[in-house]
Amino acid sequence: MKKLVILTVCALLISCSSKPIPFTDYLVKNLLRDNLEALASPPIFKVEDITVRTIESGETTGMATADVRLRFPEDFDTVVSLRRLEPFNIAYLQYKSSFGKFSAGESQVHHAEYQFERRDGKWFIVGSRAISAPEIFPAAGSQTTQE
């Protein structure tokens, strides 16, 4: 009897842990947040908000459109200086092409479509594309221009 109970409990635990993770707004937000926060250490921006606009999924693929609000505590030139980045350095070019020459305190809302794939029961971001140019919100009391 004892063996039957242990076997049943083990079977239940295995069946619960092998269920696929559903593709939800919550999952999309957390994958995006984790991905963005891992881009740079120390971080160059704070992820303030992620709003999922649309979501579609199949058995092993998913797609979501989302608005991601980022706040930059330091300006572009300070970030470049602190990280000792040189023009034409890969990180420098990536920051500049993705975020422009941001100012300290600036917020940006990026509108993008993200592609996801399920591998071994886990979801991963496999691609993205901008839907439109980001909205730029200068820090209070500042005037900035985008280059």
N, C-alpha and C positions, 0 to 999 in steps of 0.2 A: 504494500500500500504506500509506504513511504517513497519507494522508488518511483511509483506512478505519479505521485504529487510532484516530486522533483523534476521528473521528465516533462510533465505538463507545464510547469512553471518555466523551464528552460525553453520549451517550444513556443510559449507565449512571448517570452523575451526576444527570441530570435525573430518571430514573425512581426513584432512591433518595430524592431530596429531595422528590418529590411524593407519597410514600406518606403516608397519614393517620397521625396520631399516635394510638396506641391509648389507650383510657381505662383507666388502671390505678390501683392504690393509690398508687404512686409519684407519678403525675401529680396526683392529688387532693391528696396531702400538700403537694406543692410549690406548687400553685395557692393552696391555703388559707394556707400560710405566707407566700407573697409578698403576698397580699391583706391579711392581718392586719398584717404588718410595715409595710405602706404606709399604714395608717390614720392614723397620727400621726407627725409628725417634730418633735422627738425622740420616740421611742416611749414610750407610757405603760405598756407591759407587755412581757414577754419570752415568746415562744411556746416553751414547754418541751417539749411533746409533742403529736403528732397521731396518734390511733388511728382508722383507718378500720374501721368495723364492717360495713357492707354497701356493695356497689357494683353498679350496674346501668347498662347503656348500650345505646343504639341506634346508628343510623347517625350522627345529628347531635345527639343529646341524651344526657345522662347524669345519674345521681342517685347520691349517696353519703350515708351517715350516718356521722358522725364525732364523736369526743370530742376536744376541743381543750383542753389544759391551758395556762393563762396564769399568769404570776407577775408581781405588781405590786411594783416596787422602792420606790415611794413611795405614800403614802396619797392618797385622793381629794382632800382639801382642799389638799394641797401641789400636786398636779397642776393643780387649778383656779386656785390662786394664781399658780403659775409661768407658766401660759398666759394669765393675766388674763381668765379666763372669768367671765361674769356669769350668775346664774340666768336661765333662759329663753333663754340663748344656745343656738344649735343644737348646738354641740359639747358644751356642758355637759349639755344634755338627753340627747344621744346617749350620752355616757359614763355618766351616772347610770342611764339605762334599760337599757343593755346590761350594765353591770358593778356597779351599786349603789355604795354608799359604801365602797369597798375600803380596806383598811389596808395599810401598808407591809409587804412580805414575804408578803402573802396570795397564795394560789393559788386559782384557780377552774377547774373543769372544765365546759366548756359542751358540751351534747349537742344536735346539730342535724342537720338534713337539708339538703343543698346540691344545687341544680340547676345543671347545666352545659349548655353549648351549644357545638357546633363550628361555627366560622365561618372560611372560607378555610383550612381544614386545622388551625386552632388551637382549643384548648379554652378557654372562659371561664366564670367563675362568673356565673350570671344570677339567682340567688335563693337564699334560705335561710329556714329556719324552725326555731325552737327546738322540740325534742322534749319537753324537760322543763326544770325550773329548774336552774340551774348548781349544782354542788356547791362549797361554800365551805370552804377549808382555811386557817384563820387562821395567821399567822406563829407560829413556836414561841414560847411564853411570853406570847402576847397573847390578850385576850378582845375580840371584836368583836360588834357587832350589825348586822344589815342593815336599812336604811331602805327 
